[in-house]
Amino acid sequence: MKNIGISFCIALAYLRERKFSAALNVLLLALGVATIIALVLILTQAESRMQRDSAGIDLVIGAKGSPMQLVLSSVFQVDIPTGNISVEEASQVIAEPAVKLAVPLALGESYRGFRIVGTNPAYIGLYGGQLAGGRLWDKPLEAVLGADAAKTTGLKIGSTFNGSHGLSDSGGASHDQAYSVVGVLAPTGSVLDRLIVTSVASVWVLHDHEQEPAAAGASAANPAKDDHAGHDHSKGNEVTAYLVQYATPLAAISFPRFVNATSSMQAASPAMESARLFQLLGVGIAALKGFAAIMMLCAALGIFIGLMNALDERRADLALLRVLGASPMVVVLVTLAQGLMVGLMGVILGLLLGHAGAEWIGQTYAESQRVAIGGRIWVVEEVWIVLAALGLALIASIVPAWRAYRDATPELLASR
């Protein structure tokens, strides 16, 4: 134990002597570690968020176009919808025995960047939403705020606001008719937190539809399967999409094909489109991880070269240590300690930079209410990244340590 303490003190003195070179190696290793950690944090949180947002949704039915765009706009609320579909046509499709639940979505309005979603109470139930205050809507132009929407906008129960046409952050022209806030939802950690939820009838009213409020609110998307039939769906009424739950697992095989083949609509699977999205992003992510790994390898090479050069300069010093009674193990530990100290400082700095970078990216995206990510969490993968970085530093120190053990002999000092 005493030898270890002495070795680390000597190693620290050597690093101070060559602080500029050591700092460069620390910085290079830290940048590699930080890049990989930031990527892991962002991907882990994004994937987890997408799984939560799509949980309980087996299929999305909407207008023909890009299936991924349909899923992104209807499930994750991050893209422009592919168009609208007829309630009359959709009601015939969702009346099929394969459908257990079909929740309507009517998009096209926003308020200060937060989307206003026309739907029914079953949508809140998909995400386990609970009221933190107030009540759900019971007539058109009453709205319930998600937790983030309420916090950012400052709206409270009893407040009124005018929605804008369009889904962009800036919004379009404001409507003359105002919404009244009747409830606020507790945080769910899902897309629901970033939405303003109202009835489908509210969206129809603002778009000059002539649907009676009672019939509009009781669209063919009530939670119970038996409620799909028996409603009078007036021609001309449209919604953006339906979120579908299957009655049986076997429906996943035939029902999407049935929708695509027998109607003017398309069916898209959130699970499949999410996998495609991560596959498309995978190439770029892999390239960034590869670049970070190269930086870590360069840092290890820098540690190796620095230690080898230092040995050439300090062979006499190491021999003097032996003459003064230091064991060969002390000489080895001095060299290994230098590499490990550089590696440890690089890992610590890399952890700080990686989490700070993820937090900065999360705060930047939070302004547009798109994704909820941050650097205040820890994931298991970080342990392996830290061990890999320290392992590289140790490997880079082994050859110089062996050379120090071989060369640092009292005879070397005597020969001088």
C-alpha positions as CSV (number, residue, x, y, z in Angstrom):
1,M,0.0,0.0,0.0
2,K,2.9,2.3,0.8
3,N,4.5,1.6,-2.6
4,I,1.3,2.5,-4.3
5,G,1.1,5.9,-2.5
6,I,4.7,6.7,-3.3
7,S,4.2,5.7,-6.9
8,F,1.2,8.0,-7.3
9,C,3.0,10.9,-5.7
10,I,5.9,10.5,-8.1
11,A,3.6,10.0,-11.1
12,L,1.7,13.2,-10.2
13,A,5.0,15.2,-10.0
14,Y,6.0,13.8,-13.5
15,L,2.6,14.9,-14.9
16,R,3.0,18.4,-13.5
17,E,6.3,18.6,-15.2
18,R,4.8,17.8,-18.5
19,K,1.4,19.4,-17.9
20,F,0.8,20.7,-21.4
21,S,1.3,17.3,-23.1
22,A,-0.8,15.6,-20.3
23,A,-3.6,18.2,-20.7
24,L,-3.8,17.5,-24.5
25,N,-4.1,13.8,-23.9
26,V,-6.7,14.3,-21.2
27,L,-8.7,16.7,-23.5
28,L,-8.6,14.3,-26.4
29,L,-9.7,11.3,-24.3
30,A,-12.4,13.5,-22.7
31,L,-13.8,14.6,-26.1
32,G,-14.1,11.0,-27.2
33,V,-15.8,9.9,-24.0
34,A,-18.1,12.9,-24.0
35,T,-19.2,12.3,-27.6
36,I,-20.1,8.7,-27.0
37,I,-21.8,9.4,-23.7
38,A,-23.9,12.2,-25.1
39,L,-25.0,10.0,-28.0
40,V,-25.9,7.1,-25.7
41,L,-27.9,9.4,-23.4
42,I,-29.8,11.0,-26.3
43,L,-30.6,7.7,-28.0
44,T,-31.6,6.0,-24.8
45,Q,-34.0,8.7,-23.8
46,A,-35.4,9.2,-27.4
47,E,-36.0,5.4,-27.7
48,S,-37.6,5.2,-24.3
49,R,-39.8,8.2,-25.0
50,M,-40.9,6.7,-28.3
51,Q,-41.8,3.5,-26.6
52,R,-43.9,5.3,-24.0
53,D,-45.6,7.4,-26.7
54,S,-46.5,4.4,-28.8
55,A,-47.4,2.0,-26.0
56,G,-50.9,0.7,-26.4
57,I,-51.1,1.8,-30.1
58,D,-51.0,-1.1,-32.5
59,L,-51.9,0.8,-35.7
60,V,-52.5,4.2,-37.1
61,I,-55.1,4.8,-39.9
62,G,-54.8,8.0,-41.9
63,A,-54.6,9.5,-45.3
64,K,-52.3,7.9,-47.9
65,G,-48.7,9.1,-48.0
66,S,-45.6,8.3,-46.1
67,P,-46.3,5.8,-43.3
68,M,-43.5,7.2,-41.2
69,Q,-44.9,10.7,-41.6
70,L,-48.3,9.4,-40.5
71,V,-46.9,7.8,-37.4
72,L,-44.6,10.8,-36.5
73,S,-47.5,13.2,-36.8
74,S,-50.2,11.2,-35.1
75,V,-48.3,9.3,-32.4
76,F,-45.3,11.4,-31.6
77,Q,-46.7,14.8,-32.7
78,V,-43.5,15.9,-34.5
79,D,-44.4,16.1,-38.2
80,I,-47.1,17.4,-40.5
81,P,-50.1,15.1,-41.1
82,T,-50.4,13.4,-44.4
83,G,-54.0,14.8,-44.8
84,N,-57.5,14.1,-43.5
85,I,-59.8,11.1,-43.8
86,S,-63.5,10.8,-44.0
87,V,-65.2,9.8,-40.7
88,E,-67.9,8.0,-42.7
89,E,-65.4,5.8,-44.5
90,A,-63.3,5.3,-41.4
91,S,-66.3,4.2,-39.4
92,Q,-66.9,1.3,-41.7
93,V,-63.2,0.1,-41.3
94,I,-63.0,0.5,-37.5
95,A,-66.3,-1.4,-37.1
96,E,-64.4,-4.6,-38.1
97,P,-64.1,-7.3,-35.4
98,A,-60.3,-6.9,-35.5
99,V,-60.6,-3.5,-33.8
100,K,-60.9,-3.3,-30.1
101,L,-60.4,0.5,-29.8
102,A,-60.1,3.3,-32.3
103,V,-59.3,6.8,-31.0
104,P,-59.8,9.8,-33.3
105,L,-57.3,12.6,-33.8
106,A,-58.2,15.9,-35.4
107,L,-55.1,18.0,-35.9
108,G,-54.4,21.4,-37.5
109,E,-54.5,23.9,-34.6
110,S,-51.8,25.0,-32.1
111,Y,-51.2,27.5,-29.4
112,R,-47.7,29.0,-28.8
113,G,-46.2,25.9,-30.4
114,F,-48.3,23.3,-28.4
115,R,-50.6,21.2,-30.6
116,I,-54.3,21.3,-30.0
117,V,-55.6,17.7,-30.5
118,G,-59.3,17.0,-31.1
119,T,-60.0,13.5,-29.7
120,N,-62.1,11.8,-27.0
121,P,-61.3,10.8,-23.3
122,A,-59.9,7.4,-24.5
123,Y,-56.8,9.3,-25.8
124,I,-55.9,10.4,-22.3
125,G,-56.5,6.9,-21.1
126,L,-53.9,5.5,-23.6
127,Y,-51.1,7.3,-21.6
128,G,-52.6,6.8,-18.2
129,G,-53.4,10.5,-17.9
130,Q,-54.9,11.7,-14.7
131,L,-56.4,15.1,-13.9
132,A,-54.3,17.3,-11.6
133,G,-57.2,19.7,-11.4
134,G,-60.5,20.6,-13.0
135,R,-62.4,18.2,-15.3
136,L,-62.5,16.9,-18.8
137,W,-64.4,18.7,-21.5
138,D,-68.1,18.2,-22.0
139,K,-68.8,20.6,-24.8
140,P,-67.0,22.2,-27.8
141,L,-64.3,24.8,-27.2
142,E,-63.4,23.4,-23.7
143,A,-59.8,22.2,-23.4
144,V,-57.6,20.3,-21.1
145,L,-53.9,21.1,-20.8
146,G,-51.0,18.7,-20.6
147,A,-48.5,19.3,-17.8
148,D,-45.8,20.9,-19.9
149,A,-48.3,22.9,-21.9
150,A,-49.8,24.4,-18.7
151,K,-46.4,25.1,-17.2
152,T,-45.0,26.9,-20.3
153,T,-48.1,28.8,-21.4
154,G,-49.1,29.8,-17.9
155,L,-52.7,29.0,-18.6
156,K,-54.8,27.9,-15.7
157,I,-58.3,26.5,-15.1
158,G,-60.7,29.2,-16.2
159,S,-58.2,30.9,-18.6
160,T,-59.2,31.4,-22.2
161,F,-57.0,31.4,-25.3
162,N,-57.3,31.6,-29.1
163,G,-55.8,28.8,-31.1
164,S,-53.9,29.4,-34.3
165,H,-54.3,27.6,-37.6
166,G,-51.3,25.5,-38.3
167,L,-48.8,23.3,-36.3
168,S,-45.7,25.5,-36.5
169,D,-44.3,27.2,-33.5
170,S,-45.2,30.6,-34.8
171,G,-48.7,29.4,-35.8
172,G,-51.0,31.0,-38.3
173,A,-53.9,33.4,-38.0
174,S,-55.7,33.1,-34.7
175,H,-59.4,32.1,-34.6
176,D,-62.0,34.4,-33.3
177,Q,-63.6,31.8,-31.0
178,A,-61.6,31.1,-27.8
179,Y,-61.0,27.9,-25.9
180,S,-61.8,27.7,-22.2
181,V,-59.4,25.7,-20.0
182,V,-61.4,23.3,-17.8
183,G,-58.7,20.9,-16.7
184,V,-55.0,20.3,-16.3
185,L,-53.4,16.9,-16.5
186,A,-50.7,15.5,-14.1
187,P,-47.3,14.7,-15.7
188,T,-47.1,11.4,-17.5
189,G,-43.7,11.5,-19.1
190,S,-45.3,11.0,-22.5
191,V,-46.4,13.0,-25.5
192,L,-49.6,13.9,-23.7
193,D,-47.6,16.4,-21.5
194,R,-47.0,18.6,-24.5
195,L,-50.5,18.7,-25.9
196,I,-53.7,20.7,-25.5
197,V,-56.6,18.2,-25.7
198,T,-60.1,18.9,-26.6
199,S,-63.1,17.3,-28.4
200,V,-63.2,16.6,-32.1
201,A,-66.3,18.8,-32.2
202,S,-64.1,21.8,-31.2
203,V,-61.9,21.4,-34.2
204,W,-64.9,20.9,-36.5
205,V,-66.6,24.1,-35.1
206,L,-63.5,26.1,-35.8
207,H,-63.3,24.8,-39.3
208,D,-66.9,25.7,-40.0
209,H,-68.2,22.1,-40.0
210,E,-71.9,21.8,-39.5
211,Q,-71.8,18.7,-37.3
212,E,-74.0,18.9,-34.2
213,P,-71.8,19.1,-31.1
214,A,-73.4,16.0,-29.5
215,A,-72.9,13.8,-32.5
216,A,-69.4,15.1,-33.1
217,G,-68.3,14.4,-29.6
218,A,-69.6,10.9,-29.8
219,S,-67.7,9.9,-33.0
220,A,-67.1,6.4,-34.0
221,A,-64.1,6.2,-31.8
222,N,-65.6,5.7,-28.4
223,P,-63.6,3.4,-26.1
224,A,-65.9,0.5,-26.2
225,K,-66.0,-1.6,-29.4
226,D,-69.8,-1.8,-29.3
227,D,-69.9,2.0,-29.5
228,H,-68.4,2.0,-33.0
229,A,-71.7,1.3,-34.6
230,G,-75.0,3.1,-34.3
231,H,-73.8,6.7,-34.6
232,D,-74.9,9.0,-37.3
233,H,-71.7,10.2,-39.1
234,S,-72.6,13.1,-41.4
235,K,-70.9,13.3,-44.7
236,G,-68.1,15.8,-45.0
237,N,-66.8,15.4,-41.4
238,E,-63.1,14.5,-41.4
239,V,-60.4,13.6,-38.9
240,T,-56.7,13.3,-39.2
241,A,-56.2,9.8,-38.0
242,Y,-57.4,6.9,-35.8
243,L,-55.2,5.2,-33.2
244,V,-56.1,1.6,-33.2
245,Q,-55.8,-1.2,-30.7
246,Y,-56.3,-4.8,-32.0
247,A,-58.9,-7.1,-30.5
248,T,-56.6,-10.1,-31.0
249,P,-52.8,-10.5,-31.8
250,L,-53.8,-12.2,-35.1
251,A,-55.3,-8.9,-36.3
252,A,-51.8,-7.6,-36.9
253,I,-51.4,-10.0,-39.8
254,S,-54.5,-9.2,-41.8
255,F,-56.1,-5.9,-40.7
256,P,-53.4,-3.5,-42.1
257,R,-53.6,-5.2,-45.4
258,F,-57.4,-5.0,-45.3
259,V,-57.2,-1.2,-44.7
260,N,-54.7,-0.6,-47.5
261,A,-56.5,-2.8,-50.0
262,T,-60.2,-1.9,-49.4
263,S,-60.1,1.8,-48.6
264,S,-58.6,5.1,-49.7
265,M,-56.7,5.2,-46.4
266,Q,-53.5,3.7,-45.2
267,A,-52.5,1.8,-42.1
268,A,-49.1,2.2,-40.5
269,S,-47.5,0.3,-37.6
270,P,-45.8,2.6,-35.0
271,A,-43.5,-0.3,-34.0
272,M,-42.3,-0.9,-37.6
273,E,-41.9,2.8,-38.4
274,S,-40.0,3.5,-35.2
275,A,-37.6,0.6,-36.1
276,R,-37.2,2.1,-39.6
277,L,-36.5,5.5,-38.2
278,F,-33.7,4.2,-35.9
279,Q,-32.3,2.2,-38.7
280,L,-32.1,5.3,-40.9
281,L,-30.5,7.2,-38.1
282,G,-28.2,4.3,-37.3
283,V,-25.7,5.1,-40.1
284,G,-25.0,8.6,-38.8
285,I,-25.0,7.5,-35.2
286,A,-22.5,4.8,-36.0
287,A,-20.3,7.3,-37.8
288,L,-20.3,9.6,-34.8
289,K,-19.5,6.8,-32.4
290,G,-16.7,5.6,-34.7
291,F,-15.2,9.2,-34.8
292,A,-15.4,9.3,-31.0
293,A,-13.7,5.9,-30.7
294,I,-10.9,7.1,-33.0
295,M,-10.4,10.1,-30.7
296,M,-10.1,7.8,-27.7
297,L,-7.6,5.6,-29.6
298,C,-5.6,8.7,-30.5
299,A,-5.6,9.7,-26.9
300,A,-4.3,6.2,-25.9
301,L,-1.6,6.5,-28.5
302,G,-0.7,10.0,-27.1
303,I,-0.4,8.5,-23.6
304,F,1.8,5.7,-25.0
305,I,4.1,8.1,-26.9
306,G,4.3,10.5,-23.9
307,L,5.2,7.8,-21.5
308,M,7.9,6.3,-23.9
309,N,9.4,9.8,-24.4
310,A,9.3,10.4,-20.6
311,L,11.2,7.1,-20.0
312,D,14.0,8.2,-22.3
313,E,14.3,11.4,-20.3
314,R,14.0,9.8,-16.9
315,R,15.9,6.6,-17.1
316,A,18.5,7.9,-14.7
317,D,15.8,9.1,-12.3
318,L,14.3,5.7,-12.3
319,A,17.7,4.1,-11.7
320,L,18.3,6.4,-8.8
321,L,15.0,5.3,-7.3
322,R,16.3,1.7,-7.4
323,V,19.6,2.8,-5.7
324,L,17.6,4.5,-3.0
325,G,15.8,1.3,-2.2
326,A,12.7,1.4,-4.4
327,S,11.6,-2.0,-5.6
328,P,11.1,-2.8,-9.3
329,M,7.3,-2.8,-8.6
330,V,7.5,0.9,-7.6
331,V,9.1,1.7,-10.9
332,V,6.4,-0.1,-12.8
333,L,3.6,1.5,-10.7
334,V,5.0,5.0,-11.3
335,T,4.6,4.5,-15.1
336,L,1.3,2.8,-14.9
337,A,0.0,5.5,-12.5
338,Q,0.8,8.2,-15.0
339,G,-1.3,6.5,-17.7
340,L,-4.2,5.8,-15.3
341,M,-4.2,9.3,-13.9
342,V,-4.4,10.7,-17.4
343,G,-7.2,8.2,-18.2
344,L,-9.1,9.0,-15.0
345,M,-8.9,12.7,-15.6
346,G,-10.1,12.3,-19.2
347,V,-13.0,10.0,-18.1
348,I,-14.2,12.5,-15.4
349,L,-14.0,15.4,-17.8
350,G,-15.7,13.4,-20.5
351,L,-18.5,12.4,-18.2
352,L,-19.1,16.1,-17.3
353,L,-18.9,17.2,-20.9
354,G,-21.1,14.4,-22.1
355,H,-23.9,15.0,-19.6
356,A,-23.6,18.8,-20.0
357,G,-23.9,18.4,-23.8
358,A,-26.9,16.2,-23.5
359,E,-28.5,18.7,-21.2
360,W,-27.8,21.6,-23.5
361,I,-29.3,19.7,-26.5
362,G,-32.3,18.8,-24.4
363,Q,-32.9,22.4,-23.3
364,T,-32.5,23.6,-26.9
365,Y,-35.1,21.1,-28.2
366,A,-37.4,21.8,-25.2
367,E,-38.0,25.3,-26.5
368,S,-39.9,23.7,-29.4
369,Q,-41.7,21.1,-27.3
370,R,-40.5,18.3,-29.6
371,V,-38.5,15.9,-27.4
372,A,-37.8,15.6,-23.7
373,I,-34.2,14.7,-23.2
374,G,-31.5,15.8,-20.8
375,G,-28.2,15.1,-19.1
376,R,-29.5,14.5,-15.6
377,I,-29.8,10.8,-15.9
378,W,-27.4,7.9,-15.8
379,V,-27.5,4.8,-18.0
380,V,-25.8,1.4,-17.7
381,E,-23.9,1.8,-20.9
382,E,-21.8,4.6,-19.3
383,V,-20.1,2.1,-17.1
384,W,-18.8,0.2,-20.1
385,I,-17.7,3.4,-21.7
386,V,-15.7,4.4,-18.6
387,L,-14.2,1.0,-18.3
388,A,-13.2,1.0,-22.0
389,A,-11.5,4.4,-21.7
390,L,-9.6,3.4,-18.5
391,G,-8.7,0.1,-20.2
392,L,-7.2,2.0,-23.2
393,A,-5.2,4.1,-20.8
394,L,-3.9,1.1,-19.0
395,I,-3.1,-0.8,-22.2
396,A,-1.2,2.2,-23.4
397,S,0.9,2.2,-20.2
398,I,1.8,-1.5,-20.1
399,V,4.7,-1.4,-22.6
400,P,6.3,1.7,-21.1
401,A,5.9,0.1,-17.7
402,W,7.6,-3.1,-18.8
403,R,10.4,-1.0,-20.4
404,A,10.8,1.0,-17.1
405,Y,11.0,-2.3,-15.2
406,R,13.7,-3.6,-17.6
407,D,15.8,-0.5,-17.9
408,A,15.7,1.1,-14.5
409,T,18.6,-0.8,-13.0
410,P,21.3,0.5,-10.6
411,E,23.9,-0.6,-13.2
412,L,22.5,2.0,-15.6
413,L,23.3,4.8,-13.1
414,A,26.7,3.4,-12.4
415,S,27.6,3.4,-16.1
416,R,27.0,7.1,-16.2
